[in-house]
Amino acid sequence: MAGGIHHVISRGDHRERIFDDDEDRRRFLGGYLDVVERYGWAPLTYCLMDNHVHLVVETPHPNLGHGCRDLIGLYARRRNARRDALGHVFQGRFKSRLVLDDRYFAQLLRYVALNPVKAGLCDAADGWPWSAHRVLRAGVTDQLVRADRVAQLLEVWGGDAGERYAALFEPANPLALQYGLTDPAEWRPTLAVLLENGQHRGLEAARSYGYKLREIAEHLGVHETTVCRRLRMSNG
């Protein structure tokens, strides 16, 4: 989707490891950099775990699927070649979720950075070297982290641009108090946000967030069959 911010997750097949060592992680990030440059993405944050990856990217052009296919496919082929192995490295197609809400985006940044803490791999997000957390806290923009764009997107929270990201992790931050380490997949934007201006894109997003056709129809003041028809048109 053009102009969209996406949370991309890709897991190892049967939740097995996709990274054996730090060199594997460096190879993956090298491939990620190639894809970012080739497809014109704005990389916002990432975290490489042992058996899955989190990427948050902004796509000025509708090429998320092509870019993820190249990134994941190339890494899988090269990993199998190094190990003289066959079979799947990743568990099917990558999963992605569209970010349409400021609060959701802020909580997503927290969730991605705190993933290693939740998994017991480190005591604090700063202790995990394979994420963008340290770079974002420092407010430094590099080839794999657009800290300037993250600060811009967090402008709604106020404060100095260099401090907005770091403030998300303060114990007194409303997000920390209300949501803790909650997976953003467990909560969602309101229909008012998702269906702003009645866009077909909004209908598709609403469906991906688990809203029932009845709920969407009631919000729009139309019959369920109308929602079904619009969804078919948006997929057409």
PyMOL commands that set and color helices and strands:
alter all, ss='L'
color gray80, all
select helices_A, chain A and resi 13-15+22-39+64-83+102-118+125-127+133-138+147-153+155-157+161-167+174-179+184-186+191-194+196-198+200-208+213-220+224-235
alter helices_A, ss='H'
color red, helices_A
select strands_A, chain A and resi 4-11+42-48+52-59+95-99
alter strands_A, ss='S'
color yellow, strands_A
deselect
rebuild
show_as cartoon
